[in-house]
Amino acid sequence: MGRVYATPEALAMWMGRPAPDDDAARLLARASEDVDAALLTAVYDVDADGDPTDPQIVAALAAAACAQAEFWLASGDDGTGAAAQWDSASIGPVALSGRRPGGPSPSAGVDLAPRAYRALHTAGLLPGVIW
């Protein structure tokens, strides 16, 4: 597992209500993976462990992870992205229906929540650079 940019306590502060006791850590880990995937071309200073050193970047990454997790909680997603992709779905024997219109815009192939994208964009991490 990669870096996790926010804690369940940070998620609770972000949302202004308690984070789900049983799922917050898992959602934040998945949200952090999506943030990392969206930042493949971002350039920022890191320490020897690969962690960002600029407090503004640290705060933006935490905000983006919290926004992503909050979006999933509000949309009924479990962090897999399935709830945002289909207007109905079944597991056995697999039945998917039409794709939902609208929704978050993909960034580097990742469906980021609008507030997650805004946190990363405002910090200058998106759209990134190519060398």
N, CA, C and O atoms as a GROMACS GRO file, in nm:
protein
  524
    1MET      N    1   0.084  -0.118   0.000
    1MET     CA    2   0.000   0.000   0.000
    1MET      C    3   0.089   0.124   0.000
    1MET      O    4   0.193   0.126   0.066
    2GLY      N    5   0.048   0.226  -0.072
    2GLY     CA    6   0.124   0.350  -0.081
    2GLY      C    7   0.096   0.442   0.035
    2GLY      O    8   0.049   0.401   0.141
    3ARG      N    9   0.128   0.567   0.012
    3ARG     CA   10   0.104   0.669   0.114
    3ARG      C   11  -0.044   0.690   0.136
    3ARG      O   12  -0.125   0.676   0.044
    4VAL      N   13  -0.080   0.724   0.258
    4VAL     CA   14  -0.217   0.764   0.290
    4VAL      C   15  -0.207   0.908   0.337
    4VAL      O   16  -0.140   0.937   0.437
    5TYR      N   17  -0.273   0.997   0.266
    5TYR     CA   18  -0.254   1.140   0.287
    5TYR      C   19  -0.339   1.201   0.398
    5TYR      O   20  -0.316   1.315   0.437
    6ALA      N   21  -0.437   1.128   0.449
    6ALA     CA   22  -0.522   1.184   0.553
    6ALA      C   23  -0.563   1.074   0.651
    6ALA      O   24  -0.561   0.956   0.619
    7THR      N   25  -0.598   1.117   0.769
    7THR     CA   26  -0.642   1.025   0.875
    7THR      C   27  -0.795   1.030   0.885
    7THR      O   28  -0.858   1.123   0.835
    8PRO      N   29  -0.853   0.930   0.950
    8PRO     CA   30  -0.997   0.937   0.976
    8PRO      C   31  -1.037   1.063   1.053
    8PRO      O   32  -1.145   1.117   1.032
    9GLU      N   33  -0.949   1.108   1.142
    9GLU     CA   34  -0.977   1.232   1.217
    9GLU      C   35  -0.981   1.351   1.123
    9GLU      O   36  -1.066   1.439   1.137
   10ALA      N   37  -0.889   1.356   1.027
   10ALA     CA   38  -0.889   1.465   0.928
   10ALA      C   39  -1.014   1.459   0.841
   10ALA      O   40  -1.071   1.563   0.807
   11LEU      N   41  -1.056   1.338   0.806
   11LEU     CA   42  -1.179   1.322   0.727
   11LEU      C   43  -1.299   1.375   0.805
   11LEU      O   44  -1.386   1.442   0.748
   12ALA      N   45  -1.306   1.344   0.934
   12ALA     CA   46  -1.416   1.392   1.018
   12ALA      C   47  -1.416   1.545   1.023
   12ALA      O   48  -1.522   1.607   1.015
   13MET      N   49  -1.299   1.605   1.036
   13MET     CA   50  -1.291   1.752   1.037
   13MET      C   51  -1.334   1.808   0.903
   13MET      O   52  -1.406   1.908   0.897
   14TRP      N   53  -1.291   1.745   0.794
   14TRP     CA   54  -1.325   1.789   0.659
   14TRP      C   55  -1.477   1.788   0.639
   14TRP      O   56  -1.534   1.882   0.584
   15MET      N   57  -1.541   1.679   0.682
   15MET     CA   58  -1.684   1.662   0.660
   15MET      C   59  -1.769   1.735   0.764
   15MET      O   60  -1.887   1.761   0.740
   16GLY      N   61  -1.710   1.768   0.879
   16GLY     CA   62  -1.786   1.832   0.984
   16GLY      C   63  -1.878   1.737   1.058
   16GLY      O   64  -1.975   1.779   1.122
   17ARG      N   65  -1.847   1.610   1.050
   17ARG     CA   66  -1.922   1.506   1.121
   17ARG      C   67  -1.831   1.385   1.136
   17ARG      O   68  -1.728   1.377   1.069
   18PRO      N   69  -1.866   1.292   1.222
   18PRO     CA   70  -1.779   1.176   1.242
   18PRO      C   71  -1.759   1.095   1.112
   18PRO      O   72  -1.852   1.078   1.033
   19ALA      N   73  -1.639   1.049   1.095
   19ALA     CA   74  -1.610   0.959   0.982
   19ALA      C   75  -1.663   0.821   1.016
   19ALA      O   76  -1.675   0.786   1.134
   20PRO      N   77  -1.697   0.741   0.915
   20PRO     CA   78  -1.745   0.606   0.944
   20PRO      C   79  -1.636   0.524   1.014
   20PRO      O   80  -1.526   0.508   0.962
   21ASP      N   81  -1.668   0.474   1.133
   21ASP     CA   82  -1.570   0.402   1.213
   21ASP      C   83  -1.512   0.282   1.142
   21ASP      O   84  -1.392   0.254   1.155
   22ASP      N   85  -1.594   0.211   1.068
   22ASP     CA   86  -1.551   0.084   1.011
   22ASP      C   87  -1.483   0.096   0.875
   22ASP      O   88  -1.424  -0.001   0.828
   23ASP      N   89  -1.490   0.212   0.810
   23ASP     CA   90  -1.444   0.216   0.672
   23ASP      C   91  -1.357   0.336   0.637
   23ASP      O   92  -1.304   0.342   0.526
   24ALA      N   93  -1.340   0.431   0.726
   24ALA     CA   94  -1.269   0.554   0.693
   24ALA      C   95  -1.125   0.529   0.651
   24ALA      O   96  -1.079   0.586   0.552
   25ALA      N   97  -1.053   0.445   0.722
   25ALA     CA   98  -0.912   0.420   0.689
   25ALA      C   99  -0.899   0.357   0.550
   25ALA      O  100  -0.810   0.396   0.473
   26ARG      N  101  -0.985   0.262   0.518
   26ARG     CA  102  -0.980   0.198   0.386
   26ARG      C  103  -1.015   0.297   0.276
   26ARG      O  104  -0.950   0.300   0.172
   27LEU      N  105  -1.119   0.378   0.298
   27LEU     CA  106  -1.156   0.477   0.197
   27LEU      C  107  -1.045   0.579   0.174
   27LEU      O  108  -1.019   0.617   0.060
   28LEU      N  109  -0.981   0.622   0.280
   28LEU     CA  110  -0.872   0.719   0.266
   28LEU      C  111  -0.751   0.658   0.197
   28LEU      O  112  -0.681   0.727   0.123
   29ALA      N  113  -0.725   0.530   0.220
   29ALA     CA  114  -0.615   0.463   0.149
   29ALA      C  115  -0.646   0.458   0.000
   29ALA      O  116  -0.559   0.486  -0.083
   30ARG      N  117  -0.769   0.421  -0.036
   30ARG     CA  118  -0.807   0.417  -0.178
   30ARG      C  119  -0.808   0.557  -0.238
   30ARG      O  120  -0.766   0.576  -0.353
   31ALA      N  121  -0.857   0.653  -0.162
   31ALA     CA  122  -0.859   0.791  -0.211
   31ALA      C  123  -0.717   0.841  -0.235
   31ALA      O  124  -0.692   0.911  -0.334
   32SER      N  125  -0.625   0.807  -0.147
   32SER     CA  126  -0.485   0.846  -0.165
   32SER      C  127  -0.424   0.782  -0.288
   32SER      O  128  -0.343   0.845  -0.357
   33GLU      N  129  -0.463   0.658  -0.317
   33GLU     CA  130  -0.416   0.593  -0.441
   33GLU      C  131  -0.466   0.670  -0.563
   33GLU      O  132  -0.391   0.688  -0.659
   34ASP      N  133  -0.591   0.715  -0.560
   34ASP     CA  134  -0.644   0.792  -0.672
   34ASP      C  135  -0.572   0.926  -0.686
   34ASP      O  136  -0.544   0.970  -0.797
   35VAL      N  137  -0.542   0.990  -0.573
   35VAL     CA  138  -0.467   1.116  -0.577
   35VAL      C  139  -0.330   1.092  -0.638
   35VAL      O  140  -0.288   1.168  -0.725
   36ASP      N  141  -0.261   0.988  -0.596
   36ASP     CA  142  -0.130   0.956  -0.654
   36ASP      C  143  -0.140   0.931  -0.804
   36ASP      O  144  -0.056   0.978  -0.881
   37ALA      N  145  -0.241   0.858  -0.846
   37ALA     CA  146  -0.257   0.829  -0.989
   37ALA      C  147  -0.282   0.956  -1.069
   37ALA      O  148  -0.236   0.967  -1.182
   38ALA      N  149  -0.354   1.050  -1.012
   38ALA     CA  150  -0.382   1.176  -1.081
   38ALA      C  151  -0.258   1.264  -1.089
   38ALA      O  152  -0.251   1.354  -1.172
   39LEU      N  153  -0.160   1.239  -1.003
   39LEU     CA  154  -0.041   1.325  -0.995
   39LEU      C  155   0.081   1.267  -1.064
   39LEU      O  156   0.194   1.303  -1.030
   40LEU      N  157   0.062   1.180  -1.160
   40LEU     CA  158   0.177   1.116  -1.226
   40LEU      C  159   0.272   1.216  -1.289
   40LEU      O  160   0.392   1.188  -1.298
   41THR      N  161   0.223   1.332  -1.332
   41THR     CA  162   0.312   1.431  -1.393
   41THR      C  163   0.331   1.554  -1.306
   41THR      O  164   0.383   1.655  -1.353
   42ALA      N  165   0.291   1.547  -1.180
   42ALA     CA  166   0.310   1.660  -1.088
   42ALA      C  167   0.455   1.664  -1.041
   42ALA      O  168   0.519   1.560  -1.024
   43VAL      N  169   0.505   1.784  -1.020
   43VAL     CA  170   0.642   1.804  -0.972
   43VAL      C  171   0.636   1.880  -0.841
   43VAL      O  172   0.583   1.991  -0.835
   44TYR      N  173   0.691   1.819  -0.736
   44TYR     CA  174   0.700   1.887  -0.607
   44TYR      C  175   0.813   1.823  -0.528
   44TYR      O  176   0.852   1.710  -0.555
   45ASP      N  177   0.864   1.897  -0.431
   45ASP     CA  178   0.978   1.850  -0.351
   45ASP      C  179   0.933   1.741  -0.254
   45ASP      O  180   0.827   1.749  -0.193
   46VAL      N  181   1.018   1.639  -0.242
   46VAL     CA  182   0.993   1.530  -0.148
   46VAL      C  183   1.118   1.504  -0.065
   46VAL      O  184   1.228   1.544  -0.102
   47ASP      N  185   1.099   1.436   0.048
   47ASP     CA  186   1.212   1.398   0.131
   47ASP      C  187   1.267   1.262   0.086
   47ASP      O  188   1.224   1.209  -0.017
   48ALA      N  189   1.359   1.206   0.162
   48ALA     CA  190   1.422   1.079   0.126
   48ALA      C  191   1.321   0.964   0.118
   48ALA      O  192   1.345   0.866   0.047
   49ASP      N  193   1.210   0.975   0.190
   49ASP     CA  194   1.107   0.870   0.188
   49ASP      C  195   1.005   0.891   0.076
   49ASP      O  196   0.915   0.808   0.058
   50GLY      N  197   1.018   1.001   0.002
   50GLY     CA  198   0.923   1.030  -0.105
   50GLY      C  199   0.802   1.109  -0.059
   50GLY      O  200   0.708   1.127  -0.136
   51ASP      N  201   0.803   1.155   0.066
   51ASP     CA  202   0.691   1.233   0.118
   51ASP      C  203   0.710   1.381   0.084
   51ASP      O  204   0.823   1.431   0.087
   52PRO      N  205   0.602   1.450   0.052
   52PRO     CA  206   0.614   1.593   0.018
   52PRO      C  207   0.666   1.672   0.138
   52PRO      O  208   0.636   1.640   0.253
   53THR      N  209   0.744   1.777   0.109
   53THR     CA  210   0.803   1.858   0.215
   53THR      C  211   0.734   1.993   0.233
   53THR      O  212   0.742   2.050   0.342
   54ASP      N  213   0.669   2.044   0.132
   54ASP     CA  214   0.603   2.174   0.140
   54ASP      C  215   0.470   2.158   0.215
   54ASP      O  216   0.386   2.078   0.174
   55PRO      N  217   0.451   2.233   0.324
   55PRO     CA  218   0.327   2.220   0.401
   55PRO      C  219   0.201   2.247   0.319
   55PRO      O  220   0.097   2.187   0.345
   56GLN      N  221   0.208   2.335   0.220
   56GLN     CA  222   0.092   2.360   0.135
   56GLN      C  223   0.059   2.239   0.048
   56GLN      O  224  -0.059   2.208   0.026
   57ILE      N  225   0.160   2.170   0.001
   57ILE     CA  226   0.139   2.049  -0.079
   57ILE      C  227   0.083   1.938   0.011
   57ILE      O  228  -0.010   1.867  -0.029
   58VAL      N  229   0.138   1.924   0.130
   58VAL     CA  230   0.088   1.824   0.225
   58VAL      C  231  -0.060   1.850   0.252
   58VAL      O  232  -0.141   1.757   0.251
   59ALA      N  233  -0.096   1.976   0.275
   59ALA     CA  234  -0.236   2.011   0.303
   59ALA      C  235  -0.324   1.985   0.181
   59ALA      O  236  -0.437   1.938   0.197
   60ALA      N  237  -0.276   2.014   0.061
   60ALA     CA  238  -0.355   1.990  -0.060
   60ALA      C  239  -0.379   1.841  -0.082
   60ALA      O  240  -0.489   1.801  -0.121
   61LEU      N  241  -0.278   1.759  -0.057
   61LEU     CA  242  -0.294   1.614  -0.073
   61LEU      C  243  -0.393   1.558   0.028
   61LEU      O  244  -0.474   1.472  -0.004
   62ALA      N  245  -0.386   1.608   0.151
   62ALA     CA  246  -0.482   1.564   0.254
   62ALA      C  247  -0.623   1.609   0.217
   62ALA      O  248  -0.718   1.531   0.229
   63ALA      N  249  -0.636   1.733   0.171
   63ALA     CA  250  -0.768   1.782   0.132
   63ALA      C  251  -0.825   1.702   0.016
   63ALA      O  252  -0.943   1.669   0.015
   64ALA      N  253  -0.741   1.669  -0.081
   64ALA     CA  254  -0.787   1.592  -0.197
   64ALA      C  255  -0.831   1.452  -0.155
   64ALA      O  256  -0.934   1.403  -0.202
   65ALA      N  257  -0.755   1.388  -0.067
   65ALA     CA  258  -0.794   1.254  -0.021
   65ALA      C  259  -0.925   1.260   0.057
   65ALA      O  260  -1.012   1.174   0.039
   66CYS      N  261  -0.940   1.360   0.142
   66CYS     CA  262  -1.066   1.375   0.217
   66CYS      C  263  -1.182   1.404   0.125
   66CYS      O  264  -1.291   1.348   0.142
   67ALA      N  265  -1.161   1.491   0.027
   67ALA     CA  266  -1.269   1.524  -0.068
   67ALA      C  267  -1.311   1.402  -0.148
   67ALA      O  268  -1.429   1.381  -0.174
   68GLN      N  269  -1.213   1.321  -0.188
   68GLN     CA  270  -1.244   1.200  -0.264
   68GLN      C  271  -1.325   1.102  -0.179
   68GLN      O  272  -1.424   1.047  -0.225
   69ALA      N  273  -1.282   1.080  -0.055
   69ALA     CA  274  -1.355   0.989   0.034
   69ALA      C  275  -1.494   1.043   0.066
   69ALA      O  276  -1.591   0.966   0.068
   70GLU      N  277  -1.505   1.173   0.089
   70GLU     CA  278  -1.636   1.233   0.116
   70GLU      C  279  -1.730   1.215  -0.003
   70GLU      O  280  -1.849   1.187   0.015
   71PHE      N  281  -1.678   1.232  -0.122
   71PHE     CA  282  -1.757   1.214  -0.244
   71PHE      C  283  -1.812   1.072  -0.253
   71PHE      O  284  -1.929   1.051  -0.284
   72TRP      N  285  -1.725   0.975  -0.224
   72TRP     CA  286  -1.770   0.836  -0.227
   72TRP      C  287  -1.878   0.811  -0.124
   72TRP      O  288  -1.977   0.744  -0.152
   73LEU      N  289  -1.859   0.863  -0.002
   73LEU     CA  290  -1.959   0.844   0.102
   73LEU      C  291  -2.092   0.907   0.062
   73LEU      O  292  -2.198   0.849   0.086
   74ALA      N  293  -2.087   1.026   0.002
   74ALA     CA  294  -2.210   1.094  -0.039
   74ALA      C  295  -2.280   1.023  -0.154
   74ALA      O  296  -2.402   1.026  -0.164
   75SER      N  297  -2.201   0.959  -0.242
   75SER     CA  298  -2.259   0.894  -0.359
   75SER      C  299  -2.292   0.747  -0.335
   75SER      O  300  -2.346   0.680  -0.423
   76GLY      N  301  -2.258   0.696  -0.217
   76GLY     CA  302  -2.284   0.557  -0.188
   76GLY      C  303  -2.182   0.462  -0.247
   76GLY      O  304  -2.205   0.342  -0.252
   77ASP      N  305  -2.069   0.515  -0.293
   77ASP     CA  306  -1.964   0.431  -0.349
   77ASP      C  307  -1.882   0.372  -0.236
   77ASP      O  308  -1.883   0.423  -0.124
   78ASP      N  309  -1.812   0.265  -0.264
   78ASP     CA  310  -1.728   0.202  -0.163
   78ASP      C  311  -1.580   0.222  -0.192
   78ASP      O  312  -1.494   0.156  -0.134
   79GLY      N  313  -1.551   0.313  -0.284
   79GLY     CA  314  -1.412   0.338  -0.321
   79GLY      C  315  -1.368   0.261  -0.443
   79GLY      O  316  -1.256   0.278  -0.490
   80THR      N  317  -1.456   0.176  -0.496
   80THR     CA  318  -1.421   0.100  -0.615
   80THR      C  319  -1.452   0.176  -0.742
   80THR      O  320  -1.397   0.145  -0.848
   81GLY      N  321  -1.538   0.277  -0.733
   81GLY     CA  322  -1.579   0.352  -0.851
   81GLY      C  323  -1.701   0.296  -0.920
   81GLY      O  324  -1.753   0.358  -1.012
   82ALA      N  325  -1.748   0.182  -0.877
   82ALA     CA  326  -1.860   0.117  -0.944
   82ALA      C  327  -1.989   0.198  -0.933
   82ALA      O  328  -2.063   0.208  -1.030
   83ALA      N  329  -2.015   0.257  -0.817
   83ALA     CA  330  -2.140   0.332  -0.799
   83ALA      C  331  -2.145   0.455  -0.889
   83ALA      O  332  -2.254   0.496  -0.930
   84ALA      N  333  -2.031   0.513  -0.920
   84ALA     CA  334  -2.028   0.633  -1.003
   84ALA      C  335  -2.036   0.600  -1.152
   84ALA      O  336  -2.061   0.689  -1.233
   85GLN      N  337  -2.016   0.477  -1.188
   85GLN     CA  338  -2.009   0.441  -1.328
   85GLN      C  339  -2.141   0.394  -1.388
   85GLN      O  340  -2.163   0.412  -1.508
   86TRP      N  341  -2.227   0.335  -1.309
   86TRP     CA  342  -2.346   0.272  -1.362
   86TRP      C  343  -2.470   0.320  -1.287
   86TRP      O  344  -2.463   0.347  -1.167
   87ASP      N  345  -2.582   0.332  -1.358
   87ASP     CA  346  -2.704   0.372  -1.288
   87ASP      C  347  -2.768   0.254  -1.217
   87ASP      O  348  -2.856   0.274  -1.133
   88SER      N  349  -2.728   0.133  -1.248
   88SER     CA  350  -2.766   0.015  -1.172
   88SER      C  351  -2.666  -0.095  -1.200
   88SER      O  352  -2.604  -0.099  -1.307
   89ALA      N  353  -2.650  -0.184  -1.104
   89ALA     CA  354  -2.555  -0.294  -1.121
   89ALA      C  355  -2.599  -0.411  -1.034
   89ALA      O  356  -2.666  -0.391  -0.932
   90SER      N  357  -2.564  -0.530  -1.074
   90SER     CA  358  -2.589  -0.650  -0.995
   90SER      C  359  -2.462  -0.732  -0.994
   90SER      O  360  -2.375  -0.715  -1.080
   91ILE      N  361  -2.451  -0.819  -0.899
   91ILE     CA  362  -2.331  -0.901  -0.891
   91ILE      C  363  -2.351  -1.037  -0.956
   91ILE      O  364  -2.268  -1.076  -1.038
   92GLY      N  365  -2.453  -1.109  -0.927
   92GLY     CA  366  -2.468  -1.241  -0.986
   92GLY      C  367  -2.601  -1.257  -1.052
   92GLY      O  368  -2.703  -1.223  -0.992
   93PRO      N  369  -2.606  -1.304  -1.167
   93PRO     CA  370  -2.496  -1.318  -1.264
   93PRO      C  371  -2.476  -1.188  -1.340
   93PRO      O  372  -2.544  -1.165  -1.440
   94VAL      N  373  -2.388  -1.106  -1.298
   94VAL     CA  374  -2.348  -0.974  -1.348
   94VAL      C  375  -2.448  -0.909  -1.443
   94VAL      O  376  -2.476  -0.962  -1.551
   95ALA      N  377  -2.501  -0.797  -1.403
   95ALA     CA  378  -2.591  -0.718  -1.486
   95ALA      C  379  -2.561  -0.571  -1.463
   95ALA      O  380  -2.584  -0.520  -1.353
   96LEU      N  381  -2.511  -0.504  -1.564
   96LEU     CA  382  -2.482  -0.361  -1.555
   96LEU      C  383  -2.579  -0.289  -1.647
   96LEU      O  384  -2.626  -0.344  -1.746
   97SER      N  385  -2.609  -0.164  -1.613
   97SER     CA  386  -2.700  -0.086  -1.696
   97SER      C  387  -2.626   0.037  -1.745
   97SER      O  388  -2.503   0.042  -1.740
   98GLY      N  389  -2.699   0.137  -1.793
   98GLY     CA  390  -2.639   0.256  -1.853
   98GLY      C  391  -2.543   0.330  -1.762
   98GLY      O  392  -2.558   0.332  -1.640
   99ARG      N  393  -2.443   0.392  -1.824
   99ARG     CA  394  -2.348   0.473  -1.750
   99ARG      C  395  -2.415   0.600  -1.703
   99ARG      O  396  -2.502   0.655  -1.771
  100ARG      N  397  -2.376   0.645  -1.586
  100ARG     CA  398  -2.431   0.769  -1.533
  100ARG      C  399  -2.376   0.887  -1.609
  100ARG      O  400  -2.256   0.892  -1.637
  101PRO      N  401  -2.461   0.983  -1.644
  101PRO     CA  402  -2.411   1.103  -1.711
  101PRO      C  403  -2.340   1.193  -1.611
  101PRO      O  404  -2.364   1.185  -1.490
  102GLY      N  405  -2.255   1.278  -1.661
  102GLY     CA  406  -2.187   1.374  -1.575
  102GLY      C  407  -2.087   1.307  -1.485
  102GLY      O  408  -2.017   1.214  -1.528
  103GLY      N  409  -2.079   1.352  -1.362
  103GLY     CA  410  -1.984   1.295  -1.268
  103GLY      C  411  -1.850   1.362  -1.279
  103GLY      O  412  -1.833   1.453  -1.360
  104PRO      N  413  -1.755   1.319  -1.200
  104PRO     CA  414  -1.625   1.382  -1.201
  104PRO      C  415  -1.550   1.358  -1.332
  104PRO      O  416  -1.570   1.257  -1.399
  105SER      N  417  -1.465   1.453  -1.366
  105SER     CA  418  -1.386   1.443  -1.488
  105SER      C  419  -1.262   1.359  -1.462
  105SER      O  420  -1.195   1.376  -1.360
  106PRO      N  421  -1.231   1.269  -1.554
  106PRO     CA  422  -1.111   1.188  -1.533
  106PRO      C  423  -0.986   1.274  -1.542
  106PRO      O  424  -0.975   1.360  -1.629
  107SER      N  425  -0.893   1.251  -1.454
  107SER     CA  426  -0.763   1.314  -1.456
  107SER      C  427  -0.662   1.202  -1.454
  107SER      O  428  -0.655   1.126  -1.357
  108ALA      N  429  -0.584   1.190  -1.560
  108ALA     CA  430  -0.488   1.081  -1.572
  108ALA      C  431  -0.559   0.946  -1.559
  108ALA      O  432  -0.504   0.852  -1.501
  109GLY      N  433  -0.681   0.936  -1.612
  109GLY     CA  434  -0.755   0.812  -1.608
  109GLY      C  435  -0.821   0.784  -1.475
  109GLY      O  436  -0.872   0.674  -1.454
  110VAL      N  437  -0.823   0.881  -1.384
  110VAL     CA  438  -0.881   0.864  -1.252
  110VAL      C  439  -1.001   0.957  -1.240
  110VAL      O  440  -0.992   1.075  -1.274
  111ASP      N  441  -1.112   0.905  -1.191
  111ASP     CA  442  -1.229   0.989  -1.166
  111ASP      C  443  -1.212   1.057  -1.031
  111ASP      O  444  -1.241   0.999  -0.926
  112LEU      N  445  -1.166   1.182  -1.036
  112LEU     CA  446  -1.150   1.257  -0.912
  112LEU      C  447  -1.278   1.332  -0.881
  112LEU      O  448  -1.346   1.381  -0.971
  113ALA      N  449  -1.310   1.340  -0.754
  113ALA     CA  450  -1.422   1.422  -0.711
  113ALA      C  451  -1.390   1.567  -0.744
  113ALA      O  452  -1.273   1.606  -0.742
  114PRO      N  453  -1.491   1.647  -0.776
  114PRO     CA  454  -1.465   1.788  -0.811
  114PRO      C  455  -1.383   1.864  -0.706
  114PRO      O  456  -1.293   1.940  -0.741
  115ARG      N  457  -1.413   1.844  -0.579
  115ARG     CA  458  -1.338   1.915  -0.475
  115ARG      C  459  -1.196   1.861  -0.462
  115ARG      O  460  -1.106   1.936  -0.425
  116ALA      N  461  -1.174   1.735  -0.491
  116ALA     CA  462  -1.039   1.679  -0.489
  116ALA      C  463  -0.956   1.740  -0.602
  116ALA      O  464  -0.842   1.780  -0.582
  117TYR      N  465  -1.017   1.747  -0.720
  117TYR     CA  466  -0.947   1.808  -0.834
  117TYR      C  467  -0.913   1.953  -0.801
  117TYR      O  468  -0.801   1.999  -0.827
  118ARG      N  469  -1.010   2.026  -0.745
  118ARG     CA  470  -0.988   2.167  -0.714
  118ARG      C  471  -0.874   2.184  -0.614
  118ARG      O  472  -0.793   2.276  -0.630
  119ALA      N  473  -0.865   2.099  -0.513
  119ALA     CA  474  -0.756   2.109  -0.414
  119ALA      C  475  -0.620   2.089  -0.480
  119ALA      O  476  -0.525   2.161  -0.450
  120LEU      N  477  -0.612   1.993  -0.570
  120LEU     CA  478  -0.485   1.966  -0.638
  120LEU      C  479  -0.452   2.074  -0.740
  120LEU      O  480  -0.336   2.114  -0.754
  121HIS      N  481  -0.552   2.120  -0.812
  121HIS     CA  482  -0.530   2.225  -0.912
  121HIS      C  483  -0.488   2.356  -0.846
  121HIS      O  484  -0.396   2.422  -0.893
  122THR      N  485  -0.555   2.393  -0.739
  122THR     CA  486  -0.524   2.518  -0.668
  122THR      C  487  -0.383   2.516  -0.613
  122THR      O  488  -0.318   2.620  -0.608
  123ALA      N  489  -0.335   2.400  -0.571
  123ALA     CA  490  -0.198   2.387  -0.519
  123ALA      C  491  -0.094   2.384  -0.631
  123ALA      O  492   0.026   2.377  -0.604
  124GLY      N  493  -0.139   2.388  -0.757
  124GLY     CA  494  -0.047   2.386  -0.870
  124GLY      C  495   0.002   2.246  -0.906
  124GLY      O  496   0.099   2.233  -0.981
  125LEU      N  497  -0.064   2.143  -0.855
  125LEU     CA  498  -0.021   2.006  -0.883
  125LEU      C  499  -0.084   1.950  -1.011
  125LEU      O  500  -0.030   1.856  -1.070
  126LEU      N  501  -0.194   2.004  -1.053
  126LEU     CA  502  -0.258   1.964  -1.177
  126LEU      C  503  -0.268   2.085  -1.268
  126LEU      O  504  -0.297   2.193  -1.218
  127PRO      N  505  -0.247   2.074  -1.396
  127PRO     CA  506  -0.244   1.951  -1.471
  127PRO      C  507  -0.109   1.881  -1.473
  127PRO      O  508  -0.098   1.775  -1.536
  128GLY      N  509  -0.008   1.932  -1.410
  128GLY     CA  510   0.123   1.863  -1.410
  128GLY      C  511   0.207   1.908  -1.529
  128GLY      O  512   0.163   1.990  -1.609
  129VAL      N  513   0.324   1.854  -1.539
  129VAL     CA  514   0.416   1.888  -1.648
  129VAL      C  515   0.472   1.760  -1.707
  129VAL      O  516   0.474   1.655  -1.643
  130ILE      N  517   0.517   1.772  -1.829
  130ILE     CA  518   0.587   1.659  -1.892
  130ILE      C  519   0.724   1.708  -1.933
  130ILE      O  520   0.738   1.808  -2.002
  131TRP      N  521   0.824   1.636  -1.889
  131TRP     CA  522   0.963   1.676  -1.917
  131TRP      C  523   1.010   1.616  -2.045
  131TRP      O  524   1.124   1.638  -2.085
   0.00000   0.00000   0.00000
